[in-house]
Amino acid sequence: MSVGSPEIKAASEYTKRKNRILAERLGIDGENTVNSELELANKDCILPLKDYKVVSDDGRVIFDNSEYSFFEQKKAPDTVNPSLWINGKSNYAAGVFEVLKDKIYQVRGLDCANFTIVRSKTGWIVLDTTTFAEVAADSLKLLEKALGEPVKEKIRAIIVSHSHADHFGGLAGTVDEAKVGKISEGKIPIIVPAGFDEETVKENVFAGFAMGVRARYQFGGGIPAGVTGKVSVGLGTPGGRGTLSYIRPTEFISEDTVLNIDGLDVEFQLTPGTEAPAEMNNYFPEYRAFWAAENCSGTLHNVYPIRGAQLRDAAAWWRFTEIALEKYGVISDVVFQAHNHHHRNTPENPTAVTDYLRNNAAIYKIIHDNTLLYANIGKTAKQAAKLVKIPYKLQKAWYIRPYYGSVEINSRAVYTKYLGFWNGDPNEINPLTEEEEAKLFLRYAGSAENVLKLAKEDFENGRYEEAAKAAGYVVFAEPDNLEARYLQADAFEQLGYSSESSVWRNAYLSGAGDLRKLSTDERKRNNVARGSLVEKLTPRMLLDYLGIITDSTKLSEENRKFRLVTVDPLTAGNTDYKGKKVRKTTEFSVHIYYGSLLYYEGHTDEILKTVVVPEKALPLIVDTGSNAFLDAAETDIPEVIDIIRNAIVDVVRKAEFPMIEPNKVVL
């Protein structure tokens, strides 16, 4: 195989052999790449969708499943891991699916997440809303077509299982915001686990721009669909290019409980610290149906996703799944979730539901326990990750194969959650940066030419990890070295072709595309931190966000304190605002203190200058391109507002940094 050119390459003989060995070990037919899970994924479809497009009101194509029509071929190509091929092919099965006749339905295959409805006495309960408003709206139309009855106008409640955008991003396409409210008000409630709003903001706004860059590698956002590109995201079909939306929840579940929603009992099982810090499962006793949210997803999940997120707790994950097994699994006939397909007890497999839950609990416990066993005998996170092994019988449970998460990354996450990032080497106390380390490596190796000569030999002998690592040092030391870039890209490509995890494949191929400068970038369109979520921040959350996006060096000499009062100008009250008495909603004492933005929520007796602003206008302070905030605010200290606004960093523009080479972005 020729190396050192920018073109996409074919699978090498080493890659073909690696994929063939895996297929033989798992009993996959090389000529007709199928398994029992693929058969389940295609069952119960009452409205199949082939060559289907989701189109926005203004004519934009949001999602086109014909991009994945290559799955029509029976045999896995040499450039795709055969096990991952089956996962991708399962996700390609798009349409409206009947989970439980006349009771529970899902739209699958138009997004990485499912759109699910459960029949209540007079209407429907929605479980999660997919990633985009356009997909959610389309899903409702498809459900109405398949069922021959109204759905959207009969939505009685929306339950959002947890705080990730692919579960709430479709809210605006599911319900009109004016109809949302509390159950006691007779409106449509949005029901979420306690802590949902806090965790949503932390992940999607506080770290939203960095996560948007990293998510491109996890989900393959910069590479095209195809047998040498993106085939899956493990959890479902890679999503489209729509509108992420957000509506504030109205009901928060703070303990395991039962709610009667439109005549249907719904049990809530909180599972904090599992797949999300705030998450919950549901059980529908009348239907003997268990909703596993994203705690069981038809694949091994991520204890740590490379896009970035708080480390999940593998111990909590297995324990809550075991509780679900004992409490609900034994009285359930079907288990369904926000990703991939459902599993149902049948005469041929009467324990399908309990097996599904038990196997999920077991794999997280094995990864957790074995990682700590190795840690306690002195192994580092990287060493433990290569030592943890899954028993062969569990390896044959297809729905916990590593299509999304991987044993290696999950093990490192367990290690880090307990012991932190330090590996015991004093060199890592105050480590060299990636760029410094690369330059040191080249200096000791003698030259980039020496490194690349050896890296090329490794590549030609199928040692792609070594070749990629060595060439990567040259890229970080000499970013314009095309020989290094193309060699690392070629090595990444072969690693991607043999990866069973979609995350690994997408990351490797995204890296290859960036090195060759072939990738596209749609972060601006898809980043929720740029959308309605910022507009919906509470005042306290907005102040937290403001502290994150201000350059503290520009405030390093400031020591100023003022009172911030937010109001509802449409409701009468006791607070003065532009010649009227209006209702105060929140009050803070804000202290710009030598680079920090401190605040206290609540009233203090200090005599302070005051800024009064409508609560809905407070997010305008981050829009430094207009004077809308100053126009909305009433204050006699506009210079303080100017000081803050002048320190705000334009993260929208600066969050376009590279992943695979030195980052030259500065504040």
C-alpha positions, 0 to 999 in steps of 0.5 A: 500500500502506498502511503504519503498522499492525501487520498482515502486508501483501501483496507490493508491486508493487515486490516482485512485479516483483523476484521476476518479474525473477529468475524470468525471469533463471533460467528459472523458470516462473512458473505451475509453479515447478520445476527439476531439483533439485526433481525430484531431491529427490523421486526415490528415495523408498521411504516418502513422508511427508505430513501426518506428525507426530513425537510425543514419548513424553509426547504433544508434537508435535515436528514436523508437516510438514503445516504446510508443506502450502502447498507443494502449490500449483504456483505460487510466491506473490508473497510468496516468492522463486521460487527459494527457493520451489523450495528449500523445496518440495524440502525438503518432500519428506519420507520415507525415501530410497534413496541406494544400493540395499540400502546407504545410506538417509536420512530427510529432511524431518523436521528441517533435517538428514538421518538417514543409515545405511550398511550394514556387514557385520552392521548399520548405521553412522549418519552424524549424528543430526539435531537432536532425540532424538525425531526420531532415534528416529522416523527409526529406526522409519521406516527399520525400517518401510521396510526391513522389518528391524531397524536400531536394535539393529544399530547398530555405530557412529555417526559425527558429522561435526562440532560443530553441534547439528543433527548430534549433538542426536539422539544420545540417540534413536539409541543408549542411552548405556550401550551407547556405548564404544570399538571395543576394548571391543566397544561402539558408538563415537561417532566424531568429528573431533579437536577436536569436543568443544572446538568443541561446547562453545565454540559451544553453551555458551560462546556458547550463549545469545547464539547462541540469541537470534541463531539465532531470526532465522537460522532464523525460530524466532519466525515461523509457517510460511506463504507470508508467514512461514517457508518454508525454512532453506535446508539443509532443512525448519525444525526442530521443538521437541524435546530436544537431547541429547549423549553424549560421543564415544569415538573422535577422528580426528586424521589422514586414515585408514581404519577398518574398522568392522564389516567395512566400510572407511570413509575419513576426510578431515579438513576443519578450518576449513571449515563447522566448525572440526572437521569431516570427510568420509567415503568408502565405497570398497566402495560408491563413495559419498562423504559430503560432511558439510556441506561441500557441502549443496545450497546456497551455505553460510555462511562466517559464519552470523548466529547467530554462530560462528567465521568459516569459512575459505573458502580451506580450504573450496574447497581441501578440496573440491578435494582431495575431488574429485580423491581421491574424486569421480572414483571415486564414483558418488554424493555425499550429505550431511547436508542436502538430497538426494543426487546420482548419476551417470547415463547422462544425466549421467555427471559429476554427482558431479564437477560437484557437487564442482567447482562447490562448490569454485569458488564459495567460491574466487571469493568468497574471491579476489575479496573479497581483490582488492577489499580490496587496492585499498582497498574496505571489506568492505561495498563488496567484498560488493556488487562480488563477482559470480558468473559466470552459468554458476555461477549456473545450478548450482541446488545452489550458489544462495544459499538458506542462505549469501549472496555478500554476507555470505560476502564480508564474512566473508572480508574480516573473517577477513583484515583484521578488523572495522575498515573504515579509518575512525577513527570506528570505532576506538571507535565509538558504540553503536547507540543513541548513533548513532541518537540522533545521527542524529535530532539532526542530522536535526532530529526523528523526524518528519523522518526518518519522512517521508523514510523513508515516501517511500522505502518508497512508491518501493520503496526498502525498504533505505533506509526500513528503515535510517532507521526503525531509527534512530528505533526505537533512539532512541525504542523506543516510537515505533509509527509507526517500528516499523510502518514498519520492519516493513513495509520488512523484510517486503518485503525478506523476500518478495524474498530468495532466501536463507532466512537473509535472509528469516527475519531480515527477517520475524523482525525485522518480527514483533518490531517488531509484537510478533507473534513467539513465542519458544522459545529456552528449550526449544531451547537446548542450553546448558541441557541435557545438554551442560553436564552432560557438560562435562569439568572443564576446560571447566566451569571455562572456562564458570564464568569466562564466567558470573561477574560479575567486578565481584563478584570484583574485590577477591578474591585466593584460591587453592585446589586443586580435585580431582575424583574417581570415588567408585565406584572405589578409589584414593588420594584421600580423599573422605567417609571413603573412598579413591577415584580422582582424575580431575583436579586443578587449582589455582584462583586467584580473582584480582581478577575473573578465574578463573585455573586450572592443570591438574595438580599443584603443590607449593603448600600449598592448601586443597582442594575435593574433588567427584565429577567428575559433580557438578562442573556442579552448581556453576552451579546456584545455586538449590540446595545440591546442589554443596555437599552433594556437595563435601568442603571446609573452605573453603565460603565460597570456594565461596559467593563464586564462586556468588554471582558467577554470573550467571543467564544463563538469565533474562537471555538473553532480550534484544531484537535489534531495539531497545535492550537494557536487560538489565543484570547 
